[in-house]
Amino acid sequence: MRVGIIGLGLIGGSMALDLRKRGFADEVIGVEADAVNAALAVRLGLVDRLAGYEECLSQSDVVVLAVPSGVAEKMLPDILDRIAAGSGENDCRKIVTDVCSVKERLAGCVQGHPLRGRYVAAHPMAGTECSGPSAAVYGLFDGHACIICDGESSSEDAVSTVSELFSSLGMRLLHMAAADHDVHAAYVSHISHVTSFALALTVLDKEKDEKHIFDLASGGFSSTVRLAKSSPDMWTPVLAMNRDNVLEVMDTYMSKMRMFRDAVASGDNDAVHELIARANIIRRIIK
């Protein structure tokens, strides 16, 4: 099994490490557009070898798109076009998947493509705020959920292979419609990043002396603002491509913030206590 991974950052690089270690891939071929990151990926031993874009597509059995969502939206149709134009007898049996956190628009860009069935839309729900090849680690995906979207639009063997790939990473597989995935992702992932970005900007605007932040920030602040370190290259297209769902959750979030503000402003401690107590229900869900 040859796996080609396009994009050797945190997700792509971590996949490369574990797919070889756990025996799913006999060889991992990497594609990395950034020359510095490509050299670093080789030095860190993330892949067996680097290849050009076209070479990777021609030589891989499974191609994983581990690039920002906006790049993936442009690249996915081209990959299927190139596979369709291949001259080898196994070209049209190749499988393409991705790791993007927006699924409906990405799947929509190849809807109706003759080789739509060779694409499996997937989202491994794992990661950190770090980016680049140096962020890649073994075991990043263990115990986390991977969402397979619109599986009925993909060929049975493609879904089976991609499921095996993510299972080999230690992930729990869930299946849902791409549209449903994007709603849920907005509420449990995308809003977390937006609020973290906003909190960081709020603190940076007030605390012009960075020493005060360093000296006074405790674990609570650090954990809340951790996601603000995430890459703008990755998150700008995510928020754009899932705009309607993100706006809905932002409006809901701001209404809850208004409830807290009104209760604090009016000195209604009972209302503040009630809001916090209701929020504590999350303890039963997330340990």
C-alpha positions as MATLAB code, in Angstrom:
seq = 'MRVGIIGLGLIGGSMALDLRKRGFADEVIGVEADAVNAALAVRLGLVDRLAGYEECLSQSDVVVLAVPSGVAEKMLPDILDRIAAGSGENDCRKIVTDVCSVKERLAGCVQGHPLRGRYVAAHPMAGTECSGPSAAVYGLFDGHACIICDGESSSEDAVSTVSELFSSLGMRLLHMAAADHDVHAAYVSHISHVTSFALALTVLDKEKDEKHIFDLASGGFSSTVRLAKSSPDMWTPVLAMNRDNVLEVMDTYMSKMRMFRDAVASGDNDAVHELIARANIIRRIIK';
ca = [
       0.000    0.000    0.000;
       1.441    3.326   -1.074;
      -0.081    6.370    0.607;
       0.535    9.833   -0.781;
       0.080   12.700    1.662;
      -0.214   16.200    0.238;
       0.684   18.641    2.997;
       3.144   17.636    5.721;
       2.075   19.802    8.633;
       0.699   18.687   11.985;
      -2.050   16.427   10.590;
      -0.366   15.157    7.435;
       2.958   14.605    9.171;
       1.397   12.823   12.151;
      -0.585   10.581    9.806;
       2.592    9.725    7.902;
       4.373    8.688   11.093;
       1.616    6.386   12.352;
       0.506    4.913    9.025;
       3.969    3.434    8.584;
       4.534    2.519   12.219;
       1.209    0.694   12.468;
       1.589   -1.173    9.209;
      -1.148    0.358    7.086;
       1.281    1.867    4.582;
       4.270    0.112    3.084;
       5.472    3.455    1.756;
       4.449    7.051    2.430;
       5.091    9.568   -0.334;
       4.994   13.206    0.697;
       4.174   16.366   -1.229;
       5.039   19.707    0.362;
       4.942   22.997   -1.534;
       6.950   24.941    1.037;
      10.639   24.218    0.436;
      11.638   24.827    4.055;
       8.907   22.541    5.379;
       9.757   19.923    2.754;
      13.387   19.844    3.878;
      12.301   19.681    7.517;
       9.901   16.803    6.817;
      12.739   14.826    5.250;
      15.091   15.620    8.118;
      12.476   14.483   10.645;
      11.810   11.283    8.718;
       8.097   11.929    8.338;
       7.914   10.271    4.912;
       9.831    7.672    2.968;
      10.408   10.161    0.165;
       9.205   13.399   -1.310;
       7.681   13.626   -4.759;
       6.107   16.170   -7.051;
       2.346   16.536   -7.162;
       1.832   14.545  -10.376;
       4.320   11.838   -9.387;
       2.560   11.362   -6.062;
      -0.817   10.956   -7.767;
       0.527    8.446  -10.273;
       2.339    6.301   -7.717;
      -0.053    6.314   -4.742;
      -2.908    3.915   -4.052;
      -4.467    6.308   -1.529;
      -4.043   10.085   -1.668;
      -4.661   12.139    1.473;
      -5.299   15.863    1.140;
      -3.889   17.455    4.299;
      -3.945   21.064    3.153;
      -6.088   24.079    4.185;
      -9.739   23.799    3.173;
      -9.532   26.515    0.529;
      -6.591   24.809   -1.141;
      -8.309   21.427   -0.953;
     -11.404   22.835   -2.666;
      -9.287   23.794   -5.677;
      -7.101   20.697   -5.623;
      -9.706   17.935   -5.211;
     -11.391   18.313   -8.647;
      -7.975   18.475  -10.298;
      -6.870   15.273   -8.576;
      -9.950   13.390   -9.734;
      -9.492   14.798  -13.248;
      -5.887   13.593  -13.349;
      -6.837   10.167  -12.040;
      -9.561    9.905  -14.670;
      -7.055   10.812  -17.376;
      -4.511    8.209  -16.214;
      -3.457    5.507  -18.609;
      -2.764    2.746  -16.079;
      -5.280   -0.032  -15.534;
      -5.472    0.751  -11.796;
      -5.674    4.533  -12.090;
      -9.440    4.653  -11.671;
      -9.198    2.437   -8.598;
      -7.182    5.017   -6.702;
      -8.749    6.475   -3.575;
      -8.730   10.097   -2.427;
      -9.613   11.371    1.032;
      -9.051   14.551    3.007;
      -8.796   15.802    6.584;
     -10.558   19.171    6.279;
     -12.982   20.423    8.911;
     -15.519   21.698    6.355;
     -17.215   18.952    4.388;
     -20.363   20.043    2.520;
     -18.718   22.603    0.257;
     -15.696   20.381   -0.346;
     -17.831   17.400   -1.325;
     -19.992   19.692   -3.415;
     -17.086   20.764   -5.598;
     -16.852   17.223   -7.044;
     -20.528   16.333   -7.002;
     -21.328   14.810  -10.378;
     -17.698   14.066  -11.186;
     -17.337   10.684  -12.971;
     -14.936    9.550  -10.232;
     -16.867   11.016   -7.279;
     -17.072    7.514   -5.840;
     -13.279    7.363   -5.436;
     -13.377   10.300   -2.994;
     -14.216    9.751    0.664;
     -14.905   12.887    2.703;
     -13.346   12.516    6.157;
     -12.565   14.677    9.159;
     -10.281   13.315   11.886;
     -11.242   15.331   14.974;
      -7.765   15.684   16.415;
      -5.047   18.277   16.462;
      -3.231   20.935   18.457;
      -2.633   24.641   18.069;
       0.792   23.930   16.571;
       1.538   23.734   12.857;
       4.246   22.646   10.454;
       6.267   19.416   10.171;
       7.912   19.917   13.565;
       4.467   19.644   15.210;
       3.925   16.085   13.904;
       3.789   13.443   16.644;
       3.065    9.756   17.028;
      -0.332    8.873   18.496;
      -2.033   12.190   17.754;
      -5.266   10.496   16.637;
      -5.589    7.757   19.256;
      -9.052    7.658   20.833;
     -10.441   10.565   18.835;
     -13.400   10.494   16.451;
     -13.113   10.495   12.678;
     -16.209   11.532   10.754;
     -16.883    9.841    7.413;
     -19.328   12.034    5.493;
     -21.785   11.107    2.739;
     -20.418    7.583    2.581;
     -23.240    6.546    0.276;
     -21.747    8.830   -2.402;
     -18.448    6.934   -2.309;
     -17.603    3.477   -3.618;
     -17.910    0.709   -1.048;
     -14.273   -0.330   -1.393;
     -13.114    3.283   -1.056;
     -15.055    3.756    2.178;
     -13.726    0.439    3.474;
     -10.110    1.373    2.755;
     -10.393    4.873    4.222;
     -12.134    3.431    7.294;
      -9.267    0.976    7.696;
      -6.780    3.833    7.339;
      -8.298    5.906   10.134;
      -8.947    2.840   12.301;
      -5.252    2.029   12.068;
      -4.627    5.473   13.591;
      -6.677    4.432   16.617;
      -9.723    6.521   15.739;
     -13.425    5.915   16.399;
     -15.419    6.062   13.168;
     -18.688    7.971   12.905;
     -20.856    8.454    9.822;
     -23.048   11.450    9.027;
     -24.179   13.734    6.245;
     -21.718   16.474    5.275;
     -24.269   19.197    6.035;
     -24.869   17.808    9.534;
     -21.137   17.545   10.127;
     -20.627   21.213    9.304;
     -23.317   22.307   11.764;
     -21.838   20.210   14.575;
     -18.261   21.263   13.737;
     -19.302   24.915   13.953;
     -20.637   24.375   17.476;
     -17.948   22.134   18.962;
     -14.838   23.255   17.087;
     -15.070   26.394   15.006;
     -16.627   28.612   17.701;
     -13.927   27.522   20.157;
     -11.292   28.950   17.860;
     -13.224   32.163   17.172;
     -13.721   32.857   20.894;
     -10.070   32.101   21.584;
      -8.963   34.499   18.841;
     -11.302   37.175   20.224;
     -10.079   36.693   23.805;
      -6.461   36.966   22.697;
      -7.207   40.215   20.850;
      -9.071   41.563   23.889;
      -6.170   40.880   26.229;
      -3.543   42.127   23.771;
      -5.452   45.396   23.308;
      -5.554   45.991   27.068;
      -2.223   44.545   28.179;
       0.260   46.442   26.051;
       3.027   45.319   28.411;
       3.501   41.633   27.572;
       5.206   41.087   30.940;
       1.864   41.585   32.708;
       0.285   38.811   30.643;
       3.216   36.515   31.316;
       3.273   37.213   35.068;
      -0.460   37.158   35.748;
      -1.889   34.612   33.316;
      -2.771   31.359   35.064;
      -3.670   27.928   33.763;
      -7.254   28.937   33.075;
      -6.265   31.751   30.755;
      -3.588   29.659   29.061;
      -5.985   26.798   28.294;
      -8.717   29.152   27.076;
      -6.466   31.155   24.775;
      -4.393   28.195   23.557;
      -6.326   27.920   20.300;
      -5.490   31.531   19.447;
      -2.064   30.215   18.433;
      -3.666   28.313   15.537;
      -2.653   29.093   11.959;
      -4.591   31.868   10.152;
      -3.827   30.113    6.866;
      -5.873   27.148    8.038;
      -8.691   28.909    9.886;
      -9.516   31.764    7.517;
     -10.856   29.422    4.788;
     -12.617   27.241    7.380;
     -14.640   30.192    8.657;
     -15.329   31.374    5.105;
     -16.425   27.982    3.795;
     -18.667   27.268    6.800;
     -19.854   30.859    7.073;
     -23.588   30.367    7.611;
     -23.148   27.798   10.370;
     -20.380   29.821   12.015;
     -22.507   32.972   11.974;
     -25.388   31.083   13.585;
     -23.249   29.817   16.425;
     -21.558   33.213   16.865;
     -24.967   34.860   17.193;
     -25.997   32.254   19.776;
     -22.734   32.708   21.656;
     -23.093   36.489   21.715;
     -26.636   36.171   23.060;
     -25.306   34.066   25.939;
     -22.554   36.647   26.544;
     -25.274   39.329   26.640;
     -27.147   37.327   29.286;
     -24.031   37.187   31.440;
     -23.314   40.879   30.871;
     -26.840   41.934   31.775;
     -26.833   39.812   34.926;
     -23.442   41.170   36.056;
     -24.362   44.765   35.150;
     -27.600   44.620   37.140;
     -25.962   42.949   40.134;
     -28.284   39.962   39.786;
     -26.111   37.368   41.484;
     -28.878   34.780   41.409;
     -29.025   35.040   37.622;
     -25.237   34.744   37.369;
     -25.307   31.689   39.622;
     -28.077   30.121   37.545;
     -26.199   30.664   34.283;
     -23.036   29.099   35.679;
     -24.994   26.173   37.143;
     -26.626   25.524   33.777;
     -23.235   25.624   32.107;
     -21.943   23.068   34.626;
     -24.114   20.447   32.918;
     -21.191   20.098   30.497;
     -19.392   18.164   33.257;
     -21.644   15.180   32.555;
     -20.676   15.226   28.898;
     -16.986   16.135   28.885;
     -14.818   14.715   31.653;
];
